[in-house]
Amino acid sequence: MNNMRLTERAVQATDTKITARKVQVHYGASHAIKDVDIDILDKTVTAFIGPSGCGKSTFLRCLNRMNDTIAICRVEGAILLDGEDIYDKKVDPVQLRARVGMVFQKPNPFPKSIYDNVAYGPKIHGLVRNKAELDEVVESALRKAALWNEVKDRLNAPGTGLSGGQQQRLCIARAVATSPEVLLMDEPCSALDPIATAQVEELIDELRANFSVVIVTHSMQQAARVSQRTAFFHLGNLVEFGETGQIFTNPRDPRTESYITGRIG
Ligand SMILES: Nc1ncnc2c1ncn2[C@@H]1O[C@H](COP(=O)(O)OP(=O)(O)OP(=O)(O)O)[C@@H](O)[C@H]1O
């Protein structure tokens, strides 16, 4: 009995949000992800780094089944969210994506008002009962995305009329409006200038209080600034995964060292 309690405590203490085991991804005959095992922690920013084409985005998209939309893509292995298999037949991918939200490289607001961009998810998922509740959810999401003060007086203006950095924060607000548990970000700053990048990076650090965040980035400086854990991918393999400080100062694998010192990639 005591042993069982200890085991339960140990599992909680690690606070794993997503567990992936033996994940393989093929695009037709091409093997893009090879036997990847990883534990993604809650309330932590995990960065995926590695040279172009190593499979970072492909693996990220496995975590909310975005690869389902690519006909030639085949995902094998196990991916568990809070211990439940996200590829189980019972799981509705649309519901899953409300729990595991995604922010893309290029800001992609809907051609709708700022308010409607954020209100869309809570409405279609039936998360609110009336307009007052919807107003609250929209305000809270825009506050979490550090955008409220800049847009509160023009909520009915089109989202596409905002600056690039504001549009990306609007997309982050849209993703957090469904109260996800995990936020996946695929190079969220690559279309932004340095000031907007700094704002989004600061925001990512704040989001960590409430969410598990996974970010794909080409910038090692960005990974070092925003993440607590870093995964280095190379040719479809997860070569090394650990504390960000350790990966950047004391990598264990020569391939990681070559990448961070600029010799590959
Ligand atoms: N839709 C697709 N159809 C076929 N092959 C694909 C598709 N998407 C990715 N691939 C292939 O899978 C491999 C991994 O690509 P992926 O985009 O995941 O890498 P990445 O590390 O995110 O690259 P980058 O840093 O350049 O964005 C590459 O060989 C790529 O050509």
The ligand as an ORCA input file, in Angstrom:
! r2SCAN-3c Opt
* xyz 0 1
  N       3.675     17.340    -46.266
  C       4.822     16.665    -46.480
  N       4.902     15.743    -47.453
  C       6.031     15.046    -47.694
  N       7.166     15.190    -46.971
  C       7.156     16.092    -45.975
  C       5.995     16.875    -45.689
  N       6.288     17.687    -44.626
  C       7.572     17.422    -44.304
  N       8.091     16.467    -45.103
  C       9.474     15.915    -45.046
  O       9.704     15.418    -43.730
  C      11.025     15.759    -43.289
  C      10.930     16.599    -42.012
  O      10.336     17.868    -42.321
  P       9.923     18.912    -41.210
  O       9.228     20.047    -41.889
  O       9.234     18.222    -40.118
  O      11.363     19.391    -40.683
  P      11.759     20.645    -39.835
  O      12.867     20.202    -38.939
  O      10.575     21.246    -39.176
  O      12.324     21.610    -40.966
  P      12.403     23.202    -41.045
  O      13.280     23.607    -39.913
  O      13.046     23.446    -42.382
  O      11.007     23.730    -40.956
  C      11.667     16.518    -44.455
  O      12.436     15.592    -45.192
  C      10.501     17.015    -45.255
  O      10.826     17.132    -46.616
*
